[in-house]
Amino acid sequence: MSAEKLGTRYAKALFNEATEKASLDAVYADLNSIDNALNASKELQNVFKSPIIKNYKKEAIAQQLFDGKVSAITANFLKLIINQNRDAYLRDIMRAFFKLYNETKGISEVTVTTAVPLEKESENKIVEFIKKTSGYPNVKINQKIDASILGGFIVDFGNKLYDNSVRYKLNKIKKEISIN
């Protein structure tokens, strides 16, 4: 079974449980906290991916890190995926859960790459553009800084990519010059 399918199955189960118990927003916040912890620590990522570390040790680490900081639903879910040897797929599960959450809440998640931090006015224009294009009433922007694009921006949402970067335009001009 692919990581995406497995992630989707477990995410749906967690999503349904959280919805049933009216804890959807709490579980979403918990998973964001766990995701931030994983992003901050390569060692923690390696712990969950390692087949060598025993499940009881992984469970103890998860409990020590997240006990009292996440809801009971999220804590039990972490125990479940560790005991089912699915902890290596935690990132895939969280990604699928975030996608389900965003679809339910009508949120379009967008990645905007710029050479320098995005100004509020530019961010608002991009949000309005995405709202019109996607049909979603809410837009969540994940901003990435990449100096190699030189200027402009790249907007990535859904299956669409809008590249309005200086790097793209320069490459396009270079290609046209080489053809002629």
JOJORA-V322464 format. One record per backbone hydrogen bond with DSSP energy under -1.0 kcal/mol. CO is the residue of the C=O (numbers start at 1). NH is the residue of the N-H. Records with the same first field share a line. If there is no record, write none. Layout:
# JOJORA-V322464
CO: NH ; NH
This chain:
# JOJORA-V322464
2: 6
3: 7
4: 8
5: 9
6: 10
7: 11
8: 12
9: 13
10: 14
11: 15
12: 16
13: 17
14: 18
15: 19
16: 20
17: 21
18: 23
19: 22
23: 27
24: 28
25: 29
26: 30
27: 31
28: 32
29: 33
30: 34
31: 35
32: 36
33: 37
34: 38
35: 39
36: 40
41: 45
42: 46
43: 47
44: 48
45: 49
46: 50
54: 58
55: 59
56: 60
57: 61
58: 62
59: 63
60: 64
61: 65
62: 66
63: 67
66: 69 ; 70
71: 75
72: 76
73: 77
74: 78
75: 79
76: 80
77: 81
78: 82
79: 83
80: 84
81: 86
82: 85
86: 89
87: 90
89: 93
90: 94
91: 95
92: 96
93: 97
94: 98
95: 99
96: 100
97: 101
98: 102
99: 103
100: 104
101: 105
102: 107
106: 138
108: 140
110: 142
111: 156
112: 144
113: 154
114: 146
119: 123
120: 124
121: 125
122: 126
123: 127
124: 128
125: 129
126: 130
127: 131
128: 132
129: 133
130: 134
131: 135
138: 108
140: 110
142: 112
144: 114
146: 149
147: 150
149: 151 ; 167
151: 166
153: 164
154: 113
155: 162
156: 111
157: 160
160: 157
162: 155
165: 169
166: 170
167: 171
168: 172
169: 173
170: 174
171: 175
172: 176
173: 177
174: 178
175: 179
176: 180
